[in-house]
Amino acid sequence: MSKTIDLIGPADAVKPFDVYAQTEETARAYFIRLRFAKWGGMPACEDCNCTAVYTYKSRHIFKCKMCLRQFSPTSNTPWAYRKLSFRKLMTIVAAFSINAQAVSTRELCRNIGVQYKTVFVWLHKIRNELAERAKGFILSGEIEIDGSEYGGFIRPKNVKKKRDDHRKMPFRSNSRALTVVAARERGGSVRTWVAKHESDARSFIRDAISPDAVLFADQGVWWSWLRARHQLFTINHKEAYYSPEACTNQAENYFRALRIMERIQRHISGQYLDLYAADAAWRIERNKWTDKGGWSDAVSAMSRCGRSELAGYFQGRKRSLSLCQRDGTTKAWRPPSRSERLEKRVVADGGGLDEIGSARKPPGRRTWFDGFDYFEAQQIAADPSCIPNGAGVYTLWLSDGAELLNLVGFKESSSLPLWRTEHGVQVYVGETYDLRSRVLDHLLSNADRSTPRRTIMALQHSFGTLPDLLVGADRALTEASLTAWLSQRAVVGVKRCGYVKAEETSILLHAASPLNLVRPNPCQFGKFLSALRAEFNTEIGNGWPKAEAGWRPSRR
């Protein structure tokens, strides 16, 4: 803890949460005493170290009498450009420092009455300053070293027969996990690093400990590299957790605190893992102090000169994780974006969806095009009960769909090809919680209850290239003609599933569905179809009599 805290004087006698009960002027006065603790709690110019300053009455700023520089209590610090009052700022620091384990961002924003994003950034600013200050600590004496993996968990499937054994490859691969490596001085400070593997942090550990330090670690072969400079004792955790020669229980205690922090926060993003690791290390040491000591130390860390790395976070300046490399350098790392994850999930052989990240699709694993049952339109008209009744996705196929699309000007893209099988070409996909009723709407009902029916009518009205299909002012004749036309050419694919919207989106991201007007990646052909439908409605559709409204299942 900074020795300058001893110079604060009356500000150190204030309990952290007492600030919220004070006025804004009183809170500002206490903030100034903490901020300028290096100069005895009096405002001073950092450029020339002059404590003789003018105080403005109209604005809460100061002016140096020597260099005439104007500055505020937050100038050139991570507090700069703040919009919160001093009372709320000090309350955030108090809530952060007084909790022994961790502070929930959601709970704090509700208690103070500010937005979640505001508290999120300020807590990360405090953690970032604690992490930057900890980089200057040199550990000595007896030091325990250990590592622990975080992240990389893959949620198993809901249905038991669809679950995979996550103890086997490729699920067990650590390519999605990060390792926190900790070096804890017995009775002293803790240094932390984040790497892909424990061995990647050896160079950083060597630079952070004194040459005469005695090290304790497990029997990982990568720690033997430290024997060249330090005295190293190891323990085999398969046989015992403690022995008279060595143990790493204090390092394990640190990881236990970090796991508790992970449960409180519900989720820790990989790009902030080093900040949470530094936070847990600070709390391990802070538990030896009083509540006022931890509060003052957090304010002292935030009062260093310079702008915070998280300044302008919500203006696009996102933070990257400094990932330790084996050669002693660091690499900027961030979790992949949604588009990057989707690109990695497309398997080259067949374009299947790889649900396990960057690893390739193992044999026997289901993809987006698996699990469909196909029924001809004539079979459905004769026996509608062949379609299962429940939630799922469905696809509409046309035996001569390729010729139809060529006649109306559809151009296939290499990045989003048509889905072709022995049934023809897939032209439409939808999701519903009542498969039977929805499929019957498309094949046997009317255009008011079916998007592809009205789209096909609009194409025939504009081009007239579809054989045996009549479109005119007589609605009954048009609907009957389209039903007969579909019965000769249409095939319906049905897939039972629970997360229907996710399944539909997966298909739309991998296969072109030309008759889908509303899709996550709209194309020019979809806009062209919308214009044709509008023209058809103006000339014919709006003059048709209203169809009877049928029962439609409610969405879950």
N, C-alpha and C positions, 0 to 999 in steps of 0.2 A: 504494500500500500504506500502511496506517495507520502513522503515526509512533510510536504507542504500543507497537509491537512492540519497539522499541529498549529499552523499560523492563522487558522480561520477565526478563532476567537469565539464570539457569541453565536456564530452561525452553527458551530458544531454542537451547541446545546439544544438545537431544535430537532425534534423527532420528525422523521420523513413525512408522515401523513398530516402533521400539523400545518404544513404549508397550504393545503387545500382549504383549510378553514380561515386562512388569512386573506387580506385584501391583495389586489394585484401589486400595489406599491410595496407592501411588505414582502411579498414573494420575490419581487424584483430586487429588493435590497439584499435578501439572503442569497439570491443567485449571484449578485455582484461579488459578495464576500467569498463565495465558493469559486467563482470564475477567476478572480484575481488573488487567489490564496498565495501565490508566489510572491506578491508584493504586500503581504500582510492584510489582504482583503480590501485594499484600496485600489480604485481604478488607476491604471498605468498604461503608458504607451509601449507596445511591444517592440516598436522600431528602435527607440532610443532609451528604453527602460527608465523613462522619466515618470515620476509619480505626481508631478505638478500638472494638473489638468484643469481646464475650465469645464463647468457644468452648465448646459443649456437649460433654460426654464421651459421653453416652448416645445423642445424635443428631448427625448431620452437618449442623448448622445453626449460625448465628451470631446474636448479639443486639447491636444498636447501644447503646453506653453513653450516647449523647446522647438519642436519640428512643425508645429501648427497642423498636425494630422488630426482629422476628425475620425472618431471611431465610436462604436456602440458596444454594449457588453457582449454581443455575440459576433462581432466582426472577426473575420479570419479564423473562424473555428467551425467545427461541425454543426454548431448551433445556428450558423448564419442562414439568412433567408427564411427564418422561421415565421410561421403565421399564427401559431398557437400562443396563448398568453403564457407568461412566466409561471403562473399558478398551475396550469395544466401540464406544462413541460416538467416542472419539478415533481408533480404527482406521478407522471409516467416513470420518471427515474426512481421515485420512491417505491412504486409498485414493482418495478423490475428488480430492485436491489433487496427488498425486504423478504421476498419469497425464497424459501430454502431450496426448492427444487426447480421451478420454472414458473413463468407467468403466461397465461393464455391470452393471446392477442384479442380474441373475440370477447372474452370476459372484461378485459381492460377497456376496450372501446365502449362497451355498454355502461360501465361504471363512470367513466369520465364524460361520456356524451359526445364523442367525436366519431368520425368515420373509421372503418376498419383499415383502409389504406393508409390513413395518417399514422395510426398506432403501429402498423406493420413496418413502415419505413423508419420511424423513430426508434423502435426496438432494435432493428437491424443496424441502425447507425451506432447505437450504443455497443452492440456486440462487435461490430467492425472495429471500433476504437479499442475495445478490450483485446481483440485479437492482434491488432497492430502493435499495441504496447507490449504484449506478451512475447513478441518476436525478439525483444532485447534481453529477455531473461536468460541467464547462463546457469544451468543446474550443476550442483556439486554434491559431494557426499555420496550417500547410497541412493541409487536411482533404479526404479522398476520400469521395465519397458514391455509393452504388449500392444496388440492390435485387435480390432473387432470390425466385422463387416456390417454394412448398413445398405438397405435398398435391395433391389433385384427381386423382390417378391412377386410372384405371378399368382393371381387369384385363381383357384381351381374352378372347374366348371360346376354348375349347379347340380346337374344330374350325375349320379355316381358313376354310371357306366361310361360317361364321356370324359371322366377325369384322367389326367396323366400322372405318372409317378414323378413328382418333382425332385426325388432324390437321385434321378438318373439324368444323364445328358440328353438334350442340351439344356435342360432346365437348371442343372446344377452349375452351369458355367457362370463364372464370376464376371463376365463381360458387362453385366448390368448392375453390378454391385460396386460400392466404394468402401474402402477400408480406412478407418480412423486409427492412427498410430499415436499412442500417448507415452510420454516419458515423465514419470512422476517422482519428484524428489521426496524422500521420506521426511515428512514433517515440513515440507516446503511447497514450492510452486509446481505447476503442471504445464508441460509444453505439448501441443498437439499438431498433427499434420494429417492431410488427407491424400491418399494414393490409391492406385488400383490394387496394389499388393503391399504387404508389410515390408518386403525387401526394397521397395522403391524409396523408402524414407530413411535408409541407413545413413546417407551422406548428410541429411539435415539433422539427424540425431547426433552425429559426430560433432557437428559445428555448434550444437546447443548445449553440450556438457563439457565440463572442465576435464583436463587430461588426468587428474588424480581421482576421478569419480570411480565408484565401484558399481557395476551394473548387475541387474538381476533380470532374467528373461526366461521364457519357456525354451524348449529344445528345438525350435525352428532353426534349420541349417543356415538361414540367412543371417542370424545374429552372430554366428562364429566369425564373421568378418570384423566385428568390433574387438576381438581379442588382441589384435595387433597393437591397439593403443590403450585399452582399458582392461582391468581385471573383471572377468565375466563369470557369473555363477548362473547355472540353468537348473530348471526343475522339470521333471517329466509329469505332465498333468494327467497322463493315463494311469499313473501309479499313486500320485498324491497331489493335493493342492498346496500343501505346506511341508517343508522340511527344515531342519535346523540350519542347512546350508543356504537355502534360497526359497523365495516365494514372491509371487507377484500379486498378492491380495489387494494391496493399495491401488495398483493400476486397475485391477478388476473392479474395485469399488468405484473408481471413476467411470468406467463403462456402465456400471449399474445406474449411476446418476444420469448418464446420457440416455440410457434406455427409458428411464422414467420421464425425462424431458420429451422424448419422442412420443410417448403415450399421451402426455398432456397436450402436446401440439397436434396430435392426431396424424400429422404428416409433415415430414421434413424434406424439402426439395433438395436434390443433390447439389445444386449450385450454392446453397447456403449451409451445407453440412459443416464446413470449416468454422462458420460463425457460431453455430450451435455447439460445436466441440469446444471452442474457446469460451463460450458462455458457461458450459458445464465445468470447465477447468477453473474459471474465476469463482464459481459458486463453491467448489470444493475448498478453495482457499478462503473465501469470504465467510464461511461458516465459523471461522475462528475469531471473527471480529464481532463488534456490536452492530446493531442495525444502522446506527449513525455512521459508523465507519464504512460500511458497504455503500451507503448512499453517497457519502462524500467522495469515495474513491471512484464511483461511476461518473460523477460530475467532473472530477479532476481529469479522468481519461478523455471526456468529451471536450475539455477545454484546451486541448493542444492546438498548436498553430496549423492552419491548413484546412482546406475544404474536404468534406467527407466524400468517399468514393460513391456513396449512394445518393448524392445530391442529384436532383433531376431524374429520379428513378422512374416516375410515371410519365416523363416526357420522352421516354425511349432509351435512356441510358441504363440498360440492364447490367447487372453484375455477373461476372464469370467466376467460377471456382478456380483457385490456383492449385492445380493437381501436381503433386510431386512426381518427378521422373527419376529413373535409376541413375542417370548421369549427373544428378545434382541440380538440375534446372527445374523450372515449373512451367506448366502448360495451362493455358486458359481453356476451361471446359465448361460446357453448358448442356443441359439435357436437350435431346433432339426435339425439334418442333413437331407439330402434328403432321405437317406435310412430309417432313423427313422420315417420320416413323412409318407413314403410309408407303413411301417409296421403298423402304427397306422390307416391307411386308409382302411385296410383290415378288413371287418366286419366278425365276426365269423359265423353268420348265412347266409351261401351262398357264402362267399368270395367276396362280393361286394365291390366296391370302395367307401369309405366314403369320400366325397369331402369337409367336414367341419372340418377336423382335428381329434381331439381325441374323439369328441362326436359320438354317435352311429347314424346309418342311421335312419332318421325319416320315418314314413310311407309315401308311395307314391313317394319317391325320386328316380330319375333315377340312375342306376348304369351302369357299363361298358358293361353288357350283355343285357341291355334293348334297345329298339328302332329298332330292326332288322326286316326286312321283308324277308321272305324266298321264293325262287322260285326253282322248279325242273329244271334240265338241259333240259329235253324234252320240258317243257313249254317255256324256254328261246329260244331254237332252233326254235320253231314254231312261237313265237311272241317276237322278241328282244325288242320291245317297252315296254314290261312289266317292264323292268329294268329302273329306273329313270335315267335321264341324268344330271349329276352334280357332285359336290364334295362329298366325303364320304369314308367310309371304307367298305370292303367286306370280307366275310369268305367263305371258300370252305369246304364242308362237304362230307364225304363218308359214305354210309350206312353200309358197311362192313369195315370201317376204322380201328376198333379195331383189327380184324383178320389180316388185312394187316400189321399193325404195329408190332404185335406179331411175324409174320413170318420173318420180316426183322430185328428183334432184338431190337426194341425200348422198353425201360424200363421206366415206368411212375414213376414220382417223387411225393412224398406227398406234397412238397412245391410248385410244379408247375404241378397240375393235368391236365388231358385231359378235354376238354370241351365237355360234352355229353348231347345230347337232343334226342327227338324223331326222329330227322333227321339223327342221326348217331354221328360220331366223327368229330370234327373240326380239319383239318390238315393244313390249310394255312390261313393267314390273310394278307391283303394288303390295301394300301391307294392310292387314285387317285383323280384327278379332273375331270374325265370323267368315271363314273361308267359303263355305258353301253358298251363302247368300250373296257374297261379293262376286264370286265367279259366275253365278247365274245372272247377276245384273249385267255383266259384260256380254254374255252369250245370248241371253233370251229376253232381256228387259228392254229399256228404251234409252235414248241418248241423254235424257236428263239425269240419269243415274249412272252413266258410264262415260268416262272421259275418252277412252279409245274409240267407242262407237261414234261419238260426235266428230272426232278427228278424222276417222275414215270417211264419214259422210262429206266432210269439208274437202278432203282430197279428191273424192269422186266428183263433187260439184265443180271443182276448179279445173281438173285435168280430164276426167271422164275416161280414164285408162283401165279401170277395173272391170273385168268381164262379169256379166250376169248380175250387176248391182245397179239398181234404179234409185235415183235420188230426185225427189220432186216435192210439189206442194202437198201431196197426200201423205200425211205422216204415217198412217197405218201401213200403206203400201211400202213406204221406204223402210220402216222398221222391220217388216216381214222379209223384205228383200235382203237386208243386211244380215238378219238372223240366218237365212238360208245360205248366204255367201260365207259366213263364218263357219257354219256347220260342215262345209266342204273343205275348209282350209285351216281351221284353227286347232291348236293343241294347247292345253293348259298344264303348266307345271306347278305343283303344290308342295310346299315345305312347311311342316309343323315346327314352330319354334316359339320361344317366350319373348325375346327382345326383338320384336318385329321391325321396329324402326332401324335398329342397328343392322339387321340382316338386309333390309332394303337398301340402306346406304352403302353397304359393302358391295352389293351387286352393281349399283349405279356407278361406283368408283372403279369398277373393273370391266364393265361391258356397256356398250352403247345401247340405250333404250330409246329409239327415235321418237316414239309416241308419248314419252313422258315429258310433259310440258314444264312441270315444276320439279327441279332436280338440283343437287348441290353444285353442279357445274354446268349452268345453262349454256347452250351453244347457239349458233346462228340459225340452225335448222329448227330449234324449238321456237325461236322468235318468228320464224317464217310460218310455222304451223299455227301459232297464236293469231297471226294476221289472217290466215286462211279461215280459221274458225270464226273470227270476228266478221269477215265478209259473208260467210255462210249464214251466220245468225241474222245479219242485217237483211239479206235477200230472201231467206227461206225460213230459218229456224224460229225467228221471232213471230212469224205468222202461224206457226203450228199451235194447235190446242194444247193446253197443259196436260201432262200425263198425271195419272193418279200417283200420289205419294205413297210409297210402300214403307214397311217397317225397316229401320236401319239400326243395327246394334250400336249401343253407346260405347265410346272409347273408354278404355280402362284407365 
